[in-house]
Amino acid sequence: MSAAKCVPESAGGNARPVGTVICRKSDKPEWNRVIYASVTFGHGGFIFFGGNAMFDRLREDIQSVKDRDPAARSAVEILFLYPGLRAIRMHRKAHWCYRHRLLFLARWISQRAARKTGIEIHPGATIGRRFFIDHGTGVVIGETTIIGDDVTLYQGVTLGGTGKDTGKRHPTIGNGVMIGSGAKVLGPFTVGDNSMIAAGAVVLKEIPPNCTAVGVPAQVVKQNGKRVSLDQIHIPDPVQMELDTLHERIRILEEQIQKLS
């Protein structure tokens, strides 16, 4: 296949054959580093944009995968074979269309991403930098979800709403949050920075920063006033901890009764 030929945007008719790349410079100074292009495919076309900032963000995304996934072996493998990265890249296109009121195109891109990756991200969701979805199958992120920087999600996570309410109805996830596989975060509340949600937890209320939440419904768990380290397997049981507290209280009361008798 021959290389695509770049022709002036003003060219039309037969001067724009299939595969032609139409280049133009933005009139806005802040967009001078961004190149717009339109690739003509027969009677249709697809618009994309790029530039230095896009490649910087891509390198950042690939590095975040390397830092958090010990199974990642190379940048090429991550770029072409990781569904989480592919879903995020497609979401950025969909979100751009959503913000510019190209709602049908935005939804089409998001549904295409869902079919290809098993990850469904509504085009309206706002996602920060260095977002990492590990494995990813079954992840669902709702329209009004806001996700901060350096967030990690595992497979089966749902960031959902509570019903048919309008307006803000999905969670806000702070910076540095980790949400374990199968966890459900439902409602328009905030999960604080650097918090951890255990696998299988169902979070229905706000989680403060620097906390670990486990269980159904999820409860914030601390040991000795400090955050519990979470590794997906060795997690505390809030029910057992409550029973242990009751047993200790009963023991103290029995000792007091014996002293009085």
C-alpha positions as CSV (number, residue, x, y, z in Angstrom):
1,M,0.0,0.0,0.0
2,S,1.4,3.4,-0.9
3,A,1.8,6.1,1.7
4,A,-1.1,8.5,2.1
5,K,-0.7,11.8,0.4
6,C,-1.2,15.1,2.3
7,V,-3.2,17.7,0.3
8,P,-4.5,21.1,1.2
9,E,-7.9,21.2,3.0
10,S,-9.3,23.3,0.3
11,A,-8.8,20.5,-2.3
12,G,-12.0,18.7,-3.1
13,G,-13.6,16.4,-5.6
14,N,-11.2,14.0,-7.4
15,A,-8.3,15.7,-5.7
16,R,-9.2,13.8,-2.5
17,P,-8.9,10.1,-3.3
18,V,-9.3,7.3,-0.8
19,G,-6.6,7.3,1.9
20,T,-5.9,11.1,1.5
21,V,-4.8,12.8,4.7
22,I,-6.2,16.4,5.0
23,C,-4.1,18.6,7.2
24,R,-4.9,22.0,8.6
25,K,-3.5,24.3,11.3
26,S,-5.7,25.6,14.0
27,D,-6.3,29.4,14.3
28,K,-6.1,29.2,18.1
29,P,-2.5,29.7,19.4
30,E,-3.0,27.2,22.2
31,W,-3.7,24.5,19.6
32,N,-0.6,25.2,17.5
33,R,1.1,22.0,18.6
34,V,-1.8,19.9,17.7
35,I,-2.3,18.6,14.1
36,Y,-5.8,17.9,12.9
37,A,-6.2,15.4,10.2
38,S,-9.1,13.7,8.4
39,V,-8.7,10.4,6.6
40,T,-11.1,9.9,3.7
41,F,-12.4,6.4,3.2
42,G,-14.7,6.4,0.2
43,H,-17.8,8.4,1.0
44,G,-17.1,8.4,4.7
45,G,-14.3,9.5,7.0
46,F,-12.9,9.4,10.5
47,I,-11.4,12.4,12.4
48,F,-8.5,12.0,14.7
49,F,-6.0,14.4,16.3
50,G,-2.6,14.1,17.8
51,G,0.6,15.9,18.8
52,N,3.3,15.9,21.3
53,A,1.0,16.0,24.3
54,M,-0.8,12.9,23.0
55,F,2.4,10.9,22.8
56,D,3.6,12.1,26.2
57,R,0.3,10.9,27.7
58,L,0.7,7.5,26.0
59,R,4.2,7.1,27.3
60,E,2.9,8.0,30.8
61,D,0.1,5.4,30.5
62,I,2.5,2.7,29.4
63,Q,4.9,3.4,32.2
64,S,2.1,3.3,34.8
65,V,1.3,-0.2,33.6
66,K,4.9,-1.3,33.9
67,D,5.1,0.1,37.4
68,R,1.9,-1.7,38.6
69,D,1.8,-4.9,36.7
70,P,4.7,-7.4,37.3
71,A,3.5,-9.4,34.3
72,A,4.2,-6.6,31.8
73,R,7.3,-7.3,29.8
74,S,7.5,-4.6,27.1
75,A,6.0,-1.4,26.0
76,V,5.0,-3.0,22.7
77,E,3.1,-5.8,24.5
78,I,1.3,-3.2,26.7
79,L,0.4,-1.0,23.7
80,F,-1.1,-3.7,21.5
81,L,-2.3,-6.4,23.9
82,Y,-3.5,-4.7,27.1
83,P,-7.3,-4.2,27.0
84,G,-7.2,-1.7,29.8
85,L,-4.9,0.7,28.0
86,R,-6.9,0.3,24.8
87,A,-10.2,1.0,26.6
88,I,-8.7,4.2,28.1
89,R,-7.3,5.4,24.8
90,M,-10.7,4.9,23.1
91,H,-12.4,6.6,26.0
92,R,-10.4,9.7,25.5
93,K,-11.7,10.0,21.9
94,A,-15.2,9.3,23.1
95,H,-15.0,11.8,25.9
96,W,-13.7,14.5,23.5
97,C,-16.8,13.8,21.3
98,Y,-19.1,13.9,24.3
99,R,-17.8,17.3,25.5
100,H,-18.3,18.7,21.9
101,R,-21.9,17.3,21.9
102,L,-21.1,14.6,19.3
103,L,-23.1,12.3,21.4
104,F,-23.9,9.6,18.9
105,L,-20.3,9.3,17.8
106,A,-19.2,9.3,21.5
107,R,-21.5,6.5,22.3
108,W,-20.5,4.5,19.2
109,I,-16.8,4.7,20.2
110,S,-17.5,3.6,23.8
111,Q,-19.7,0.7,22.7
112,R,-17.0,-0.4,20.2
113,A,-14.5,-0.3,23.0
114,A,-16.8,-2.4,25.2
115,R,-17.1,-5.1,22.5
116,K,-13.4,-5.2,21.9
117,T,-12.1,-5.0,25.5
118,G,-15.0,-6.1,27.8
119,I,-14.6,-2.7,29.5
120,E,-17.6,-0.3,29.4
121,I,-16.8,3.3,30.1
122,H,-19.5,5.9,29.5
123,P,-18.1,8.7,27.3
124,G,-19.2,11.2,30.0
125,A,-17.0,9.8,32.7
126,T,-14.0,12.1,33.7
127,I,-10.8,10.1,34.1
128,G,-7.4,11.5,35.4
129,R,-3.9,10.5,34.5
130,R,-2.1,7.2,34.9
131,F,-5.4,5.3,35.2
132,F,-4.7,1.5,35.2
133,I,-7.3,-1.2,34.6
134,D,-5.7,-4.6,35.2
135,H,-7.3,-7.5,33.2
136,G,-10.5,-5.4,32.9
137,T,-13.2,-7.8,31.9
138,G,-16.5,-6.7,33.3
139,V,-15.5,-3.2,34.4
140,V,-18.3,-0.7,34.2
141,I,-17.9,3.0,34.8
142,G,-20.9,5.3,34.8
143,E,-21.6,8.6,33.1
144,T,-21.0,11.0,36.0
145,T,-18.1,9.2,37.5
146,I,-15.0,11.3,38.3
147,I,-11.7,9.4,38.7
148,G,-8.5,11.1,40.0
149,D,-4.9,10.4,39.1
150,D,-3.0,7.1,39.7
151,V,-6.1,5.0,40.3
152,T,-6.1,1.2,39.8
153,L,-9.1,-0.9,39.0
154,Y,-9.2,-4.7,38.8
155,Q,-11.6,-6.9,36.8
156,G,-15.3,-6.8,37.5
157,V,-15.4,-3.4,39.2
158,T,-18.5,-1.4,38.9
159,L,-18.6,2.4,39.5
160,G,-22.3,2.8,39.3
161,G,-25.3,4.9,40.3
162,T,-28.2,4.2,42.6
163,G,-31.1,4.2,40.2
164,K,-32.8,6.7,37.8
165,D,-31.7,9.8,39.6
166,T,-30.5,12.6,37.3
167,G,-27.4,14.8,37.8
168,K,-24.4,13.5,39.8
169,R,-25.3,9.9,40.5
170,H,-22.0,8.0,40.3
171,P,-19.0,8.1,42.7
172,T,-16.0,10.3,42.7
173,I,-12.7,8.4,43.2
174,G,-9.8,10.2,44.7
175,N,-6.1,10.1,43.7
176,G,-4.2,6.9,44.4
177,V,-7.2,4.7,45.1
178,M,-7.1,1.0,44.5
179,I,-10.3,-1.0,44.0
180,G,-10.1,-4.8,44.1
181,S,-11.7,-7.3,41.7
182,G,-15.5,-7.5,41.8
183,A,-16.0,-4.5,44.1
184,K,-19.0,-2.3,43.6
185,V,-19.0,1.4,44.4
186,L,-22.6,2.7,44.0
187,G,-23.7,6.2,44.6
188,P,-22.7,9.9,44.3
189,F,-20.2,10.0,47.2
190,T,-16.4,10.3,47.4
191,V,-13.8,7.6,48.0
192,G,-10.9,9.5,49.6
193,D,-7.4,9.7,48.3
194,N,-5.1,6.7,48.8
195,S,-7.9,4.5,50.0
196,M,-8.3,0.8,49.2
197,I,-11.5,-1.1,48.5
198,A,-11.2,-4.9,49.0
199,A,-12.2,-7.5,46.4
200,G,-15.9,-8.2,46.5
201,A,-16.8,-5.2,48.7
202,V,-20.0,-3.2,48.1
203,V,-19.4,0.4,49.0
204,L,-22.6,2.4,49.6
205,K,-21.3,5.4,51.6
206,E,-18.3,7.8,51.6
207,I,-14.9,6.4,52.4
208,P,-12.4,8.8,54.1
209,P,-8.9,9.3,52.7
210,N,-6.2,6.7,53.6
211,C,-8.6,4.0,54.6
212,T,-9.3,0.4,53.8
213,A,-12.9,-0.7,53.2
214,V,-14.0,-4.4,53.2
215,G,-17.3,-6.4,53.3
216,V,-20.9,-6.2,52.2
217,P,-21.8,-3.5,52.9
218,A,-18.3,-2.2,53.1
219,Q,-16.9,-1.0,56.4
220,V,-13.8,1.0,57.0
221,V,-11.3,-1.2,58.8
222,K,-8.4,0.0,60.9
223,Q,-6.0,-1.8,63.2
224,N,-4.3,0.1,66.0
225,G,-5.4,3.3,64.5
226,K,-3.5,2.6,61.3
227,R,-4.5,1.7,57.8
228,V,-4.6,-2.0,57.0
229,S,-2.3,-3.1,54.2
230,L,-4.4,-4.8,51.5
231,D,-3.1,-7.4,49.0
232,Q,-6.4,-8.9,47.7
233,I,-6.1,-12.0,49.9
234,H,-5.0,-11.2,53.4
235,I,-7.8,-8.8,54.4
236,P,-9.4,-8.2,57.8
237,D,-12.9,-9.5,58.6
238,P,-14.9,-6.7,60.1
239,V,-17.6,-9.1,61.5
240,Q,-14.9,-11.2,63.2
241,M,-13.3,-8.1,64.6
242,E,-16.6,-7.0,66.1
243,L,-17.2,-10.5,67.6
244,D,-13.7,-10.3,69.1
245,T,-14.5,-7.0,70.7
246,L,-17.7,-8.4,72.2
247,H,-15.9,-11.4,73.5
248,E,-13.3,-9.2,75.2
249,R,-16.1,-7.1,76.7
250,I,-17.8,-10.2,78.1
251,R,-14.5,-11.4,79.6
252,I,-14.0,-8.1,81.4
253,L,-17.6,-8.2,82.7
254,E,-17.2,-11.7,84.0
255,E,-14.0,-10.8,85.8
256,Q,-15.8,-7.9,87.5
257,I,-18.7,-10.1,88.5
258,Q,-16.3,-12.6,90.1
259,K,-14.7,-9.9,92.1
260,L,-18.1,-8.7,93.5
261,S,-19.2,-12.3,94.4
